[in-house]
Amino acid sequence: PAWPTFRHDARRSGSASKSIAGELETEWTAEVADRLTAPTVGYGKIFTAARDRHQVLALDAETGEREWSFTAGAGVDTPPTLYRGLALFGSRDGWVYCVRADDGRLVWRRRIAPQARFVGAFDGVESAWPLHGSVLIENGLAYVVAGRSSYLDGGVFACALEPETGKVVEEENIYSPDPETGRQPYDAGNTWSV
């Protein structure tokens, strides 16, 4: 059975109806990496990301053997979304990636972050507008968001893309400055951000 996206479906329900008869037994184990994400499953493979290695991995679902790995420009915090033979995922480098699910070869990548600006965070370096969370596929489009908050660093940047090509169909900057001053809200450090 397929589990093509983080928490199973576009609603992120985390459940699927499948009857399991009898006792469950371990078929195989594989030592892959520390700090793995939740898995996605499809095309006879199990997909996960090794957060600290900036990698997306594909394992054979029957044997646990590593099929391929792909290294992104920064950490990947969720497994890829599977769609029509593709595996799509965001990275903390501000880019969204699309690789072939069968062999991990890059099909396309697109920077969603508005510029190449990096900051130190969580013992590493990442975009000021990281892509958190998995890619959402809905009505044939891939949806991604780069950024931490609509109040910081000029807001968040949302995009709808063609999954097969990475072509931007629609994009929007969501920015929430203080309506009275036009500036970012006062923060706990007693300074104003511009």
TORKOL-4160 file (C-alpha; in steps of 0.2 Angstrom, whole numbers, padded with zeros to 4 digits, m for minus):
194
<pt num="1" X="0000" Y="0000" Z="0000"/>
<pt num="2" X="0006" Y="0018" Z="m0004"/>
<pt num="3" X="0009" Y="0031" Z="0010"/>
<pt num="4" X="0014" Y="0045" Z="m0003"/>
<pt num="5" X="0015" Y="0060" Z="0008"/>
<pt num="6" X="0019" Y="0066" Z="0026"/>
<pt num="7" X="0005" Y="0059" Z="0037"/>
<pt num="8" X="m0003" Y="0049" Z="0022"/>
<pt num="9" X="m0013" Y="0062" Z="0013"/>
<pt num="10" X="m0016" Y="0080" Z="0008"/>
<pt num="11" X="m0027" Y="0082" Z="0024"/>
<pt num="12" X="m0012" Y="0076" Z="0034"/>
<pt num="13" X="m0024" Y="0063" Z="0043"/>
<pt num="14" X="m0011" Y="0051" Z="0048"/>
<pt num="15" X="m0022" Y="0036" Z="0044"/>
<pt num="16" X="m0026" Y="0024" Z="0031"/>
<pt num="17" X="m0039" Y="0010" Z="0030"/>
<pt num="18" X="m0030" Y="m0007" Z="0028"/>
<pt num="19" X="m0034" Y="m0023" Z="0037"/>
<pt num="20" X="m0020" Y="m0032" Z="0045"/>
<pt num="21" X="m0023" Y="m0050" Z="0049"/>
<pt num="22" X="m0013" Y="m0060" Z="0062"/>
<pt num="23" X="0003" Y="m0055" Z="0071"/>
<pt num="24" X="0015" Y="m0042" Z="0065"/>
<pt num="25" X="0033" Y="m0047" Z="0063"/>
<pt num="26" X="0049" Y="m0038" Z="0059"/>
<pt num="27" X="0054" Y="m0042" Z="0041"/>
<pt num="28" X="0070" Y="m0032" Z="0041"/>
<pt num="29" X="0080" Y="m0019" Z="0050"/>
<pt num="30" X="0092" Y="m0006" Z="0042"/>
<pt num="31" X="0104" Y="0005" Z="0051"/>
<pt num="32" X="0103" Y="0021" Z="0040"/>
<pt num="33" X="0107" Y="0037" Z="0049"/>
<pt num="34" X="0103" Y="0046" Z="0065"/>
<pt num="35" X="0087" Y="0057" Z="0066"/>
<pt num="36" X="0077" Y="0051" Z="0052"/>
<pt num="37" X="0060" Y="0058" Z="0047"/>
<pt num="38" X="0044" Y="0049" Z="0046"/>
<pt num="39" X="0043" Y="0038" Z="0030"/>
<pt num="40" X="0033" Y="0039" Z="0014"/>
<pt num="41" X="0030" Y="0023" Z="0004"/>
<pt num="42" X="0027" Y="0020" Z="m0014"/>
<pt num="43" X="0035" Y="0012" Z="m0030"/>
<pt num="44" X="0041" Y="m0002" Z="m0020"/>
<pt num="45" X="0052" Y="0009" Z="m0009"/>
<pt num="46" X="0052" Y="0018" Z="0008"/>
<pt num="47" X="0058" Y="0036" Z="0008"/>
<pt num="48" X="0065" Y="0045" Z="0022"/>
<pt num="49" X="0076" Y="0060" Z="0026"/>
<pt num="50" X="0092" Y="0060" Z="0037"/>
<pt num="51" X="0090" Y="0077" Z="0044"/>
<pt num="52" X="0108" Y="0080" Z="0050"/>
<pt num="53" X="0115" Y="0074" Z="0033"/>
<pt num="54" X="0104" Y="0084" Z="0022"/>
<pt num="55" X="0099" Y="0068" Z="0013"/>
<pt num="56" X="0084" Y="0060" Z="0006"/>
<pt num="57" X="0085" Y="0041" Z="0006"/>
<pt num="58" X="0076" Y="0027" Z="m0003"/>
<pt num="59" X="0076" Y="0010" Z="0003"/>
<pt num="60" X="0069" Y="m0006" Z="m0005"/>
<pt num="61" X="0053" Y="m0010" Z="0004"/>
<pt num="62" X="0055" Y="m0028" Z="0003"/>
<pt num="63" X="0074" Y="m0030" Z="0009"/>
<pt num="64" X="0078" Y="m0013" Z="0017"/>
<pt num="65" X="0093" Y="m0011" Z="0005"/>
<pt num="66" X="0098" Y="0007" Z="0001"/>
<pt num="67" X="0092" Y="0011" Z="m0017"/>
<pt num="68" X="0099" Y="0029" Z="m0018"/>
<pt num="69" X="0102" Y="0045" Z="m0008"/>
<pt num="70" X="0101" Y="0063" Z="m0013"/>
<pt num="71" X="0110" Y="0077" Z="m0004"/>
<pt num="72" X="0102" Y="0094" Z="m0003"/>
<pt num="73" X="0110" Y="0110" Z="0001"/>
<pt num="74" X="0104" Y="0110" Z="0019"/>
<pt num="75" X="0093" Y="0100" Z="0031"/>
<pt num="76" X="0077" Y="0091" Z="0026"/>
<pt num="77" X="0064" Y="0090" Z="0040"/>
<pt num="78" X="0051" Y="0079" Z="0032"/>
<pt num="79" X="0050" Y="0064" Z="0019"/>
<pt num="80" X="0047" Y="0068" Z="0001"/>
<pt num="81" X="0030" Y="0068" Z="m0007"/>
<pt num="82" X="0028" Y="0055" Z="m0020"/>
<pt num="83" X="0019" Y="0060" Z="m0036"/>
<pt num="84" X="0018" Y="0052" Z="m0053"/>
<pt num="85" X="0036" Y="0044" Z="m0051"/>
<pt num="86" X="0043" Y="0059" Z="m0043"/>
<pt num="87" X="0049" Y="0063" Z="m0026"/>
<pt num="88" X="0047" Y="0081" Z="m0021"/>
<pt num="89" X="0054" Y="0089" Z="m0005"/>
<pt num="90" X="0059" Y="0106" Z="0003"/>
<pt num="91" X="0075" Y="0110" Z="0011"/>
<pt num="92" X="0081" Y="0122" Z="0024"/>
<pt num="93" X="0092" Y="0130" Z="0010"/>
<pt num="94" X="0076" Y="0139" Z="0004"/>
<pt num="95" X="0075" Y="0127" Z="m0012"/>
<pt num="96" X="0062" Y="0114" Z="m0017"/>
<pt num="97" X="0069" Y="0099" Z="m0025"/>
<pt num="98" X="0061" Y="0086" Z="m0037"/>
<pt num="99" X="0070" Y="0069" Z="m0040"/>
<pt num="100" X="0065" Y="0053" Z="m0049"/>
<pt num="101" X="0058" Y="0041" Z="m0037"/>
<pt num="102" X="0066" Y="0026" Z="m0045"/>
<pt num="103" X="0084" Y="0032" Z="m0045"/>
<pt num="104" X="0085" Y="0049" Z="m0036"/>
<pt num="105" X="0091" Y="0059" Z="m0051"/>
<pt num="106" X="0088" Y="0077" Z="m0050"/>
<pt num="107" X="0073" Y="0082" Z="m0062"/>
<pt num="108" X="0072" Y="0101" Z="m0056"/>
<pt num="109" X="0075" Y="0112" Z="m0041"/>
<pt num="110" X="0069" Y="0130" Z="m0038"/>
<pt num="111" X="0073" Y="0143" Z="m0025"/>
<pt num="112" X="0058" Y="0148" Z="m0016"/>
<pt num="113" X="0067" Y="0160" Z="m0004"/>
<pt num="114" X="0067" Y="0177" Z="m0011"/>
<pt num="115" X="0086" Y="0178" Z="m0011"/>
<pt num="116" X="0102" Y="0168" Z="m0006"/>
<pt num="117" X="0104" Y="0174" Z="0012"/>
<pt num="118" X="0110" Y="0162" Z="0025"/>
<pt num="119" X="0109" Y="0162" Z="0044"/>
<pt num="120" X="0116" Y="0152" Z="0058"/>
<pt num="121" X="0103" Y="0141" Z="0065"/>
<pt num="122" X="0102" Y="0124" Z="0075"/>
<pt num="123" X="0120" Y="0121" Z="0074"/>
<pt num="124" X="0121" Y="0124" Z="0056"/>
<pt num="125" X="0118" Y="0136" Z="0041"/>
<pt num="126" X="0102" Y="0138" Z="0032"/>
<pt num="127" X="0092" Y="0150" Z="0022"/>
<pt num="128" X="0083" Y="0165" Z="0031"/>
<pt num="129" X="0068" Y="0157" Z="0022"/>
<pt num="130" X="0069" Y="0139" Z="0025"/>
<pt num="131" X="0057" Y="0127" Z="0017"/>
<pt num="132" X="0049" Y="0118" Z="0032"/>
<pt num="133" X="0037" Y="0103" Z="0030"/>
<pt num="134" X="0033" Y="0092" Z="0015"/>
<pt num="135" X="0027" Y="0097" Z="m0002"/>
<pt num="136" X="0008" Y="0097" Z="m0003"/>
<pt num="137" X="0001" Y="0091" Z="m0019"/>
<pt num="138" X="m0017" Y="0096" Z="m0022"/>
<pt num="139" X="m0027" Y="0096" Z="m0039"/>
<pt num="140" X="m0011" Y="0093" Z="m0049"/>
<pt num="141" X="m0001" Y="0107" Z="m0041"/>
<pt num="142" X="0013" Y="0107" Z="m0029"/>
<pt num="143" X="0012" Y="0119" Z="m0015"/>
<pt num="144" X="0027" Y="0125" Z="m0004"/>
<pt num="145" X="0031" Y="0139" Z="0008"/>
<pt num="146" X="0048" Y="0147" Z="0012"/>
<pt num="147" X="0051" Y="0157" Z="0028"/>
<pt num="148" X="0049" Y="0156" Z="0047"/>
<pt num="149" X="0035" Y="0169" Z="0050"/>
<pt num="150" X="0024" Y="0181" Z="0041"/>
<pt num="151" X="0031" Y="0194" Z="0054"/>
<pt num="152" X="0050" Y="0191" Z="0051"/>
<pt num="153" X="0062" Y="0194" Z="0036"/>
<pt num="154" X="0049" Y="0201" Z="0025"/>
<pt num="155" X="0037" Y="0187" Z="0028"/>
<pt num="156" X="0034" Y="0170" Z="0020"/>
<pt num="157" X="0034" Y="0165" Z="0002"/>
<pt num="158" X="0021" Y="0153" Z="m0005"/>
<pt num="159" X="0021" Y="0145" Z="m0022"/>
<pt num="160" X="0011" Y="0134" Z="m0032"/>
<pt num="161" X="0021" Y="0124" Z="m0045"/>
<pt num="162" X="0019" Y="0112" Z="m0059"/>
<pt num="163" X="0026" Y="0096" Z="m0050"/>
<pt num="164" X="0033" Y="0089" Z="m0066"/>
<pt num="165" X="0043" Y="0105" Z="m0072"/>
<pt num="166" X="0044" Y="0116" Z="m0057"/>
<pt num="167" X="0036" Y="0130" Z="m0066"/>
<pt num="168" X="0028" Y="0143" Z="m0055"/>
<pt num="169" X="0010" Y="0144" Z="m0058"/>
<pt num="170" X="0006" Y="0156" Z="m0043"/>
<pt num="171" X="0016" Y="0165" Z="m0030"/>
<pt num="172" X="0012" Y="0176" Z="m0015"/>
<pt num="173" X="0022" Y="0185" Z="m0002"/>
<pt num="174" X="0013" Y="0184" Z="0015"/>
<pt num="175" X="0019" Y="0198" Z="0026"/>
<pt num="176" X="0011" Y="0205" Z="0042"/>
<pt num="177" X="0019" Y="0221" Z="0047"/>
<pt num="178" X="0010" Y="0232" Z="0061"/>
<pt num="179" X="m0004" Y="0240" Z="0052"/>
<pt num="180" X="m0001" Y="0257" Z="0062"/>
<pt num="181" X="0018" Y="0258" Z="0059"/>
<pt num="182" X="0021" Y="0247" Z="0043"/>
<pt num="183" X="0035" Y="0239" Z="0053"/>
<pt num="184" X="0037" Y="0222" Z="0060"/>
<pt num="185" X="0030" Y="0220" Z="0077"/>
<pt num="186" X="0039" Y="0224" Z="0093"/>
<pt num="187" X="0049" Y="0209" Z="0099"/>
<pt num="188" X="0054" Y="0202" Z="0116"/>
<pt num="189" X="0072" Y="0209" Z="0114"/>
<pt num="190" X="0065" Y="0227" Z="0115"/>
<pt num="191" X="0070" Y="0231" Z="0097"/>
<pt num="192" X="0061" Y="0234" Z="0081"/>
<pt num="193" X="0065" Y="0224" Z="0066"/>
<pt num="194" X="0065" Y="0233" Z="0049"/>
